[in-house]
Amino acid sequence: MGCISSRISRSDGNVKSLLMIGLDGAGSTTILYRLVLNKCIDTIPTLGVNQESLSFGGIDYDIWDMGGLDKMRPLWKQYSRATDAYIFVLDAADQERAILAADELESFFDDIDLKSHEIPGDPLLVYANKKDLPDAMTTSEIENMLKLPELPVSNYKIVPCCGKTGENLREGLEWLTDELKQTVTTSDFLT
């Protein structure tokens, strides 16, 4: 799908924008289409942006799945101003690339303009994909490797999942939906 920058603006509360990022091969596109279509489809590395809409838990979402190839990663930050929450997809079974993933996630948050966001930031859901493989890391290993407590996000959750089967994907989206509903309730109370 193409990039339409005028379509991407921080939501007005009716539609929430989710930015889904991760290294190539981590499974973000598989997860996106498992959530939207409820089936596993064959995917190729995303060379641009996949955008899909989804209604879940009383919230309408626009999900922006960014390509994870090396040349695409600098573009992640351009979409950060338009997001209400982040989804980071990690191949939990590839410990060598997990180090690179951690560096890219840290770099992403170092590069984005947090002035456009309310401090301490938006929630982050980490899908620890490929949990069904024998070498999959534990949630505590992932939390330490990604340095999640140090990131400028309001809250985070690691959800071990399997994009191909859909296992635990709803759990992650339920958590994110609850976080966003709390944000709306809190901001309504403060105004």
N, C-alpha and C positions, 0 to 999 in steps of 0.2 A: 504494500500500500504506500501511497505517496505521503509526503510531509506537507501539511497545510498549516502554515504557522499562524494564520489568523484564527484557525479553529482551536488553537491551543492557548487557552488563557485560564488563569486560576479560576476555579469553579465558583459559582455564585451560591452554592449550597444545594442546587437542584441536581447537579451532576458532579460527581467526584472524579478527579483525574488521578490515575495511578501510573507511576513510571516504573516499568519493569526492566531491570538491567541485570547483566551477568556476562561472564565470558562466553565466547562461542563454544557450543557443545555442552553447556551446562543444562540446557533444557527449558529455557524460558518460553520459546515458541511452542514447544510441546505442552507446557503447562497452560499457556494462554488458550490454546485451542481445546485442551481438555476441559478447562473451566467454561468456555463459551459454548462449545459443541457437545460436550460430555462424551467425547470419543478421542482416541489417539489417531492422529494423522501423521503421515510421513512429512518431515520437514527438511529444509536445507538451511544452511547458515543465513541468517537475516542480513541482507546487505543494506537495509535502510531501516524503516520503521513499520511494524505491524500495529494497526489500531483496530480495536474491537470494542463493542459496547456490551455491557452485561448488567442485569438487574439482580441484586442479591441482598437479602436482609433488609429490604425497604429502601435501599440506596441504588441509584443508577450510576454506573461506573463507565468511564472511558479509560481503557487500558492501553497504554503506549508501550509496546515491546520493542526496545531498542536493540539493534544488532550488537553483538559482542565481539566481533572481529577487531583486531588491533586498530585498524584505521577508522572504525566506527566509535570507539570509546570516547574520543574527545567531544563527540556530539552529545553525549549523555547530559552534560551540564546545561546545554541549551534548553533542554526540556524540563529542567528542575524548577524553573520559575512557575511553571504551569501545573505543578503537581500538588495533590493534597496528601499523598502518602507514597512511600517507596516500597517496591518489592525487589529484593536482590535474590537471584537464583544462583545457587552454588552447587557444583557437582561434588557432593559429599564423599564420593569414592575416589576422587582424583586429588590425593594429598599434594602432589607436586604442583599442580596448577592452582591449588587452593591458596598457596602463598602469593601467586600472581593476582588471584582474585582479591585477596586481602589488600594488596597494594593498590589495586584499581579502585576498590571501594573507598579506601582512605583518601586517595587522590581525588575522587569524585567529590567527596564532602569537603575537601580542602579548596576545591576549585569553584564550587557553586556559590552564588551570591545569597547568603543567608539573610541579608537585609530585607529581601522580598518575602521572607517567611517569619512567622512568629517564633521567637526564641522560646523554648529550646528546639524548635524544629518540628517536623512532621514525623508520624510513626513510620517505622521500618519493619517490614515482614521479610524474614530470610527463609526462603524455601530451600532446605537442605535436600536437594534432589538426589535420586538414585540411592535412596536408603536401603533398597533391597539388595544392593551389591555387597559382597563380603568385606570389602575394605572401607566401608562408609564410616566417616568420623562421627563421634558422639557430639551431642549439642554443646557440652562444655568445651570440647576441643575446638569446635567451630567458633564459639563465643570468644575464646582466647585468641584464636588465630585472626579473626576479623576485628579484634579489639572493639567489640560492640559497645562496651560501657563508655568508651572515649568519643563516640560519634555524636554529633550535634542533632540528635533526634529526640522526640518527646518520649518515645518508648520503643522497644523492639521485642520481637519474638522470633525464635527459631522453630521452624516446623519441619521435622524430617518427613519427607514425602517421596512419592514415586509418580512422576509426571505421566508415565505411560499408562499406569493403572488408575490414576486419580487418587490414590491413597493419601489421605490427610490434606488434600488441597482445600476442601471445604472448611476444615478446621482453621487453616490459616486465614482464609477470607472472612470467616466468622469473627476471628480476633480483630482483624483490620477494620471490619464494619463496626464492631463495638467501640474501637478506639476513635473512629471518625464520628460516631454518634455522640460520644462523650465530649469530643472537641466542639461539636455543634451546640450541645447543651451548655457547656461551659461558656462559650463565646456569647450565646444568647443571654445567659445570666449576667455576664459582665457588661453588656451594653444597655 
